[in-house]
Structures are given as structure tokens and as C-alpha cells.
Amino acid sequence: MTLNKSPTRLMIKVPSHLSSHHKETITVMAVNADGQIDKTRNDEIELKLEPLYITDRCNVKLDSQVMRLENGQATVGVLSGESDFVKLTASCKDEKAGLTPYSVLMPTGGFPFHSG
């Protein structure tokens, strides 16, 4: 009899503060049930941005919306043009790969919130 462990899930590490017009790095990781990076994962990952307040456009740009994990992790550059909050979601392009999607709320553009 084998124990059924929790599936490997994606995690996103974002900067605590994303200044306007300053490029930062986001890290996407595949994390196993023990909380360790699963270095066997080399899956193709898709990132989706959803602005929460400025919904008619998104001034947060990713270097790429699709990336491949290498040894369980990948990085992508992010640049913000104005203050907002965005929901960033990472999911595996192969839904049958067993990677649970992950979302995080990311503040962008500095404080206090302003446009322009």
C-alpha cells in the first residue's frame, strides 16, 4: 500500500514592492508535498496577469507569458508602468501533468497609488 502524497504545486515568488518603470524578477517554482523544489519538473508554464483596479488595460508587462521550468524553477522579468494590484496566476500548459496552479496578488508601481 502506498501513501497518497499531496500533488506538486506551483508557487510564485514576487518582489514585495514593484516600482514604476523598474524591472524586477519573478520566480515560478514547482514545490512538492515536503515544501522542497521538485527538481525533476521541466514543464511548460503559462503566466496570466489580471489587473484589479485599472481593468481597461494592464500596464504590467512580463518578458514572457510562457516559460519552461528547468530543474523545478524558472524566472521572468516584470515591468510596471503605473500603480495597481495585479493577480498573477501560474499554471502548467499540460493540465494532466499534476501541477496545481497558483495565484498571488502583486502590488505594482509604487505607493501611494497614482496614474501617470
Secondary structure, 3 states (H helix, E strand, C coil): CCCCCCCCEEEEECCCCCCECCCEEEEEEEECCCCCECCCCCCEEEEEEEECCCCCCCCEEECCCEEECECCEEEEEEEECCCEEEEEEEEECCHHHCCECEEEEEEECCCCCCCC
